[in-house]
């Protein structure tokens, strides 16, 4: 079985520019979805903290 950590310091391979663009677009799309999800989800710790603070 190969050790995957042996390949960490090896030089990167060249890939086609179209593939790089597709990957970067996919990463940007995933980041956008995470940001949107954080906007529409409740930050539970913040809600609990505010509730306790407001009751006192």
C-alpha positions as CSV (number, residue, x, y, z in Angstrom):
1,X,0.0,0.0,0.0
2,X,1.4,3.4,-1.0
3,X,1.8,6.2,1.5
4,X,-0.2,9.1,0.2
5,X,1.9,11.6,2.2
6,X,5.0,10.8,0.1
7,X,3.4,12.8,-2.7
8,X,2.9,16.0,-0.8
9,X,6.2,17.6,-1.7
10,X,6.3,16.5,-5.3
11,X,5.9,19.1,-8.0
12,X,2.4,19.7,-9.3
13,X,1.4,18.3,-12.7
14,X,0.2,20.5,-15.5
15,X,-3.5,20.3,-16.3
16,X,-5.5,21.9,-19.2
17,X,-6.6,25.4,-18.6
18,X,-10.3,24.4,-19.1
19,X,-10.1,21.9,-16.2
20,X,-8.6,24.6,-13.9
21,X,-11.4,27.0,-14.8
22,X,-14.0,24.3,-14.2
23,X,-12.6,23.4,-10.8
24,X,-12.3,27.0,-9.7
25,X,-15.9,27.7,-10.8
26,X,-17.0,24.7,-8.8
27,X,-15.1,25.8,-5.7
28,X,-16.6,29.3,-6.1
29,X,-20.1,27.8,-6.4
30,X,-19.6,25.7,-3.3
31,X,-18.3,28.7,-1.3
32,X,-21.4,30.7,-2.5
33,X,-23.7,27.9,-1.3
34,X,-22.0,27.8,2.1
35,X,-22.2,31.6,2.5
36,X,-25.9,31.5,1.6
37,X,-26.6,28.6,3.9
38,X,-24.9,30.6,6.8
39,X,-27.2,33.6,6.0
40,X,-30.4,31.5,6.3
41,X,-29.4,29.3,9.2
42,X,-29.6,30.1,12.8
43,X,-26.4,30.5,14.8
44,X,-27.6,28.5,17.8
45,X,-24.9,29.6,20.2
46,X,-25.6,33.3,19.4
47,X,-29.4,32.8,19.9
48,X,-28.9,31.1,23.3
49,X,-26.4,33.7,24.4
50,X,-28.7,36.6,23.5
51,X,-31.7,34.9,25.2
52,X,-29.8,34.4,28.4
53,X,-28.5,37.9,28.4
54,X,-31.9,39.5,27.6
55,X,-33.6,37.6,30.5
56,X,-31.2,38.9,33.1
